[in-house]
C-alpha cells in the first residue's frame, strides 16, 4: 500500500477523525513491513491504533504549519459572524479563515481535540439551510498548527473550498487511464486569496474526479466531507473491494524463492504508484480484486491481477523467470469484454472474470463463491479447483455455478 492509501485506511477506520502526521513512521519503526490484504485484517489492525488514542501519523508533505491567531478571509471583519462560528464549533474554537461561497459562509477552524494532549482538531464550519453547522469530519494536528484541507460546499456540493494553511496547493480536475492502464493527471497551481481558494466545480456525482496535492514533498490534501458525496445511502465509501490472493496449481516451483522487499512489489500492480491515484479521492467500491499467481508451461512466474477504482476495474498480467523484473501488461477494463455480470439466487449481482491472456497462456477466470467448470468446444465439462483459475487457452466455454441460483454459461472468445 502507498503512504496515501494507508492514511486513507486509517482515516476511515478512525471514523471521520484523521490521525495527524507521524504514526506511519512509528508503524514502520523496527523495519517490519506489514501488507494488509483484506478489509477484515485492516479493521482489526487499525482498531488498536484508534484505541491507542490516534497516535500521530507520518508528516504530511512539509509538515503542519505554525499559525498566528489572526482570522483570514473576506469575512474576517464580521466579528459577529466569527463569534457565531466559534459558538457553532464549540468552546476553544479558533477561526483560521472565513469567507463567502455561493452556498453561504464557510470557515476553517481548529479546536481542542479532547483526545490527546498537544493536539487540536482541524475542520470546517459550513452554512446549511441558513444555519452554521460543523462539517462531519475532522483531522488531528499538533496544537497551534494547521495543514492544507478542503471541503465541498453548497447544497449540490459543487463548490470546492481549499484552506491552504500557507502551503502551495495544486489542483487536477480529473484523471485518465492511459493505454498501459496507468493513472495520469495534470496539475495546476491554485491561486489563493488570503489563505484559501473558493472554486466552483462540476457536480461530482457519486465519484469525485479531482485531486489536490500540497507541499514541496507532495502529499494528498485532506478532504473533510467526501463521504457526503460518495455515500449514496448504502455507505458505499466503506465497501472496499475485497482482494483475493489465489495460488494456482503448479505454482510452487516457479515461486520456490518468494520475492521480498522491492522485488515483491514487482509482482503486485497494486503496490506500484503509477497504477494508483495517490492524490485523488475515490469511493472504494467495485468488483472483487483478484491476484492470481502461478507459473507458465515454460517455468516462468505468472500473475493475473485486477484493480478496482470508482466502481470499475482494470486487468493486468505479468510473466518473467524467477529473479527477473516483469513487465506490467494491460489487458483492459473489465467492462470491455473481460467480465460478465450475473445474478445469484438472492438477487445479488456478481461479476465473472474471463480474461484471455496472450501467448497462449490461457484464460484467467474467477467468480467469488462459485464453482467453475470449462470445456473445449462440446467436449466434457472439466471442474476447476476453487473460485479462480487460469484454464487452458483451448477452452471455449465457462460454466459458473453460484451457491444458490441458476448456473451461467459464458462463451470465451
TAVEN-V797570 format. One line per field, one symbol per residue. phi: phi as a letter, one per 40 degrees, with the letter a starting at -180 (. if undefined). burial: b if it has 24 or more other C-alpha atoms within 12 Angstrom, else e. A space follows every 50 residues. Layout:
phi->???
burial->???
This chain:
phi->.cdcccccccccccggbccccbccccccdhgcbbbccbcccccccccccc ccgfdcbddcfcgdbcbccccbhcbccccccdccccccchdgcbccaaac bdchdbbcbbadcgbadgbbcbabbbbbfgbcbccciabcbddgbbbdaa abbgcbfbbcbbccggbcbbbbcabbbcccgccbabbbccccbfgabbbc bcdcgcbcccabbagcbdacccbcbdcccccchbfcdcccdcbbcbccdg cdccbdbccbfccccdcbccbbdcbbbcbcbbccbicdcbbcbaacccgc cbbbabbcafgbabbbabaacdgcccccbcchcdccgcabcbbcccgcca cbcabcccffchbcbaacgbcbbaabfbcccbcbcgcaabcdccdbabbb bccahccbbbcbc
burial->bbbbbbbbbbbbbbbbbbbbbbbbeebeeeeeeebebebeebbebbeebb eebbbbbbbbbbbbbebeeebbbbbbeeeebbbbbbebbbeebbbbbbbb bbbbbbbbbbbbbebeeebbbbbbbbbeeeebbbbbbbbbbbbbbbbbbb bbbbeebbbbbbbbbbbbbbbbbbbeeeeebbbbbeeeebebebbbbbbe beebebbbbbbbbbbeebbbbbbbbbbbbbeeeeebbbbbbbbbbbbbee beebbeeeeeeeebebbbbbbbeebbbbbbbbbbbbbbbbbbbbbbeeeb bbbbbbbbbbbbbbbbbbbbbbeeebebbbbbbbeeebbbebebeeeeeb bbbbbbbeeebbbbbbbbebbbbbbeeeeeeeebebbbbbbbbebbbbbb bbeeeeebbbbbe
